Amino acid sequence: MKVIAVIPARYEASRFPAKLLQDLCGKPVIVRTYEATVETGLFDQVLVATDSEIIYKEIVAHGGEAVMSKKEHDCGSDRIAEAVEHIEADIIINVQGDEPFTNQVDLEKLLEVFKNDTKESIALASLMHEIKQEQEIQNPNNVKVITDLRGNAIYFSRSPLPYRRSQEVAVPIYKHIGIYAFRKEALLDFYNSDATPLELKEKIECLRYIEHGKKISMIVTDQASIGIDTPADLDAARELWNKNN
């Protein structure tokens, strides 16, 4: 089973422009993410897929592998699909470019899903983390996910899920962590299909897979996502980096 990691890297970001090029203790954020992904030793190949010549040159200058997108893309899955369309691979993992603290244990859990899926019925695997604070639950930037009893995703939403009408049943609320592992076929199916109604309504790309009947296996992680979406997040990342190194 050939496994590759692709890090989609857009230059523009509505909340924090050029965030991937911001300095994180001596190197740009995107370079830190690339190096952390390589250091896991889990992948046959790691590459950055970007629309930015600046990001491309930064990765190459630090000895990494990058590819320039030839098309405009509205979502990370499309950018990744274009990058791997002609690369031989079985499983592709999407590592977020603004999350430099790559967790090797979680990536191993995602890969284990496909090793155990002898019938090849699972199209994707992804992560979810329990959230308890009401502010996090209500925040539409936190995508929530509910699953069936086998841990397969039923629905993703920016609204709190599930609705808490009964106080007698304890059901955890999970935030979707946007790290995906795809079968290549499922990723290319996504790439070659049109956006679906619920995907457009919620602005959540993984709903397209749900609407097309693809099975998404969700894995619980104890590690909260550490993404860099604001200057304050970058300050926190620098503090954590200095603490760990």
Beta strands, then each sheet from edge to edge (+ up, - down):
strand 1: 3-9
strand 2: 23-24
strand 3: 27-28
strand 4: 45-50
strand 5: 66-68
strand 6: 91-94
strand 7: 124-131
strand 8: 144-147
strand 9: 153-157
strand 10: 173-183
strand 11: 216-220
sheet 1: 5+ 4+ 1+ 6+ 10- 7+ 11+
sheet 2: 5+ 4+ 1+ 6+ 10- 8+ 9-
sheet 3: 2+ 3-
end
